[in-house]
Amino acid sequence: MSAIRKALEAETPRNLSGHPQNPVSQLLQEDELNFTIARGPLALTGRPDSLVVSTALNGTFQARGTLTGATGALGNTLGNMLGGNLGQQVQG
C-alpha cells in the first residue's frame, strides 16, 4: 500500500488551475472564468474488492463578465420571490 501511495503522490499534481469554458454564455458575456485547486496528501484504504484513494481539496472559482439582458428577467423574478429591490440590484 505504501508503494502505491508513494507512486500516486509522485504522479498526481498538488495544484491545478485553469480556465473552463463558460457553461452559461447566454447569461454571462465577455467572461473570465478561473479556478485553482490544491490537494492534500493521498490516503489509501484497501478493501477485498477495491482500493479507495481519497484526499482533501481546497480551491477557488472566480467568474467575471458582463451580464446579458437575459439576467434582467431572472433578477426581476428573484426580486418578486424575495421582495424588496433585490431584482433591480441583480439586474444592475
C-alpha positions as CSV (number, residue, x, y, z in Angstrom):
1,M,0.0,0.0,0.0
2,S,2.8,2.4,0.9
3,A,4.5,1.9,-2.5
4,I,1.2,2.5,-4.4
5,R,0.6,5.7,-2.3
6,K,4.1,6.9,-3.0
7,A,3.8,6.3,-6.7
8,L,0.4,8.1,-6.8
9,E,1.8,11.0,-4.8
10,A,4.6,11.4,-7.3
11,E,2.3,11.3,-10.4
12,T,-0.6,13.4,-9.1
13,P,-0.2,17.2,-9.2
14,R,-0.6,19.0,-5.9
15,N,-2.0,22.2,-7.6
16,L,-4.3,22.6,-10.5
17,S,-5.5,25.7,-12.2
18,G,-7.3,26.6,-15.4
19,H,-9.9,28.5,-17.4
20,P,-13.0,26.4,-18.1
21,Q,-15.5,27.1,-20.9
22,N,-18.5,29.2,-20.0
23,P,-21.5,26.9,-19.4
24,V,-23.9,29.9,-19.1
25,S,-22.8,32.0,-22.1
26,Q,-26.4,33.1,-22.5
27,L,-26.2,34.9,-19.1
28,L,-22.6,35.9,-18.9
29,Q,-20.6,37.5,-21.8
30,E,-17.1,38.7,-22.1
31,D,-16.4,36.2,-19.4
32,E,-13.2,35.4,-17.5
33,L,-13.5,32.1,-15.6
34,N,-10.6,30.8,-13.4
35,F,-10.2,28.1,-10.9
36,T,-7.4,26.9,-8.6
37,I,-7.4,23.7,-6.6
38,A,-4.8,22.4,-4.1
39,R,-5.0,18.8,-2.9
40,G,-3.8,17.4,0.4
41,P,-2.0,14.1,0.9
42,L,-3.5,11.0,-0.6
43,A,-4.9,8.4,1.7
44,L,-5.3,4.8,0.6
45,T,-7.6,2.2,2.0
46,G,-7.6,-1.4,0.9
47,R,-10.8,-3.5,0.7
48,P,-11.2,-7.1,-0.5
49,D,-12.7,-5.9,-3.8
50,S,-11.2,-2.4,-4.3
51,L,-8.6,0.2,-3.5
52,V,-10.0,3.6,-2.3
53,V,-8.0,6.7,-2.8
54,S,-9.1,9.9,-1.1
55,T,-7.8,13.4,-0.5
56,A,-8.9,16.8,0.7
57,L,-9.4,19.5,-1.9
58,N,-9.4,23.2,-1.3
59,G,-9.8,25.9,-4.0
60,T,-11.4,28.9,-5.5
61,F,-13.5,29.7,-8.5
62,Q,-13.8,33.2,-10.0
63,A,-16.3,34.3,-12.6
64,R,-16.1,37.8,-14.1
65,G,-18.0,39.1,-17.1
66,T,-20.9,41.2,-18.3
67,L,-24.5,40.1,-17.5
68,T,-26.7,39.9,-20.6
69,G,-30.2,41.2,-20.9
70,A,-31.5,37.6,-20.1
71,T,-30.4,38.2,-16.5
72,G,-32.8,41.1,-16.1
73,A,-35.8,38.8,-16.2
74,L,-34.1,36.5,-13.7
75,G,-33.3,39.4,-11.4
76,N,-36.9,40.6,-11.5
77,T,-38.2,37.0,-10.8
78,L,-35.8,36.7,-7.8
79,G,-36.9,40.1,-6.6
80,N,-40.6,39.2,-6.8
81,M,-39.9,36.0,-4.9
82,L,-37.8,37.5,-2.1
83,G,-39.3,41.0,-2.0
84,G,-37.6,44.4,-1.9
85,N,-35.4,45.7,-4.7
86,L,-33.1,42.7,-5.0
87,G,-34.2,42.1,-8.6
88,Q,-33.2,45.6,-9.6
89,Q,-29.8,45.2,-7.8
90,V,-29.1,41.9,-9.6
91,Q,-30.2,43.4,-12.9
92,G,-27.9,46.4,-12.3
